[in-house]
Amino acid sequence: MDNNLTITFTVDQSPAEVFSAINSVSKWWTENIQGASAKLNDEFSVQFKDVHYTKQKLVTVVPDKKVEWLVTESKLTFIKNVQEWKGTTVVFDISKTGDKTTLLFTHIGLTPEVECYKDCQKGWTYFIDSLHKLIETGTGVPDKKD
């Protein structure tokens, strides 16, 4: 059974607009970002104070359809295994549903069995909602720059 964290929503905007918003990480996830997050093999890191640091590499980029980030470094200081996200994959699948666009977010490897699941589920729910707001209104609610 697939029990990776998944979140989905549907919007009126086009797949191209959804794709563009996903790649604008600083506008919906965190302004504390270093690196690039738009093209295949781009790498970027994010920092949430002294609690969360991860580095991601874009391993799949299919314009208007799919983006995948491989987490290559992880330091989550609020759990025992600070590298729990290392080797996990964050996937954004974009599909056309009639005249609407559906985004399916999946964090492969973030399952109820891992220590950070409850806290990370809350975090992702908040930030995917921020992405949803960015797509629909042009303004997300990212973590602010330190």
C-alpha angles and dihedrals in degrees: 000000000000108000100163115134109272131178125179137186139167127223139181092237123100126263087251091057092048091048091050092050093050090054091050091078095164091058096058112012110033139330087215095088132134123194135015128310108182113072137053111281093014112143129206138169130211130202129199103190109282093321107073133025123164136163119210133194121202103235099167126032118169108167113244091357116058146002125184127187121196110208104227099172131027137180113171103170096190094070136054096245098054090183094056094124095048109116094016121122128225111208131192113190115189122196138170114241108186105298092340135078124231124205118201112193117195129176101201109210095025098108133152089261095067122087099239095046098109096043093040091048089055091047095048091045089055095046096043086053086052089053089049090053091048091053095046102037106017091244126091129185104239126171105272125247114269 
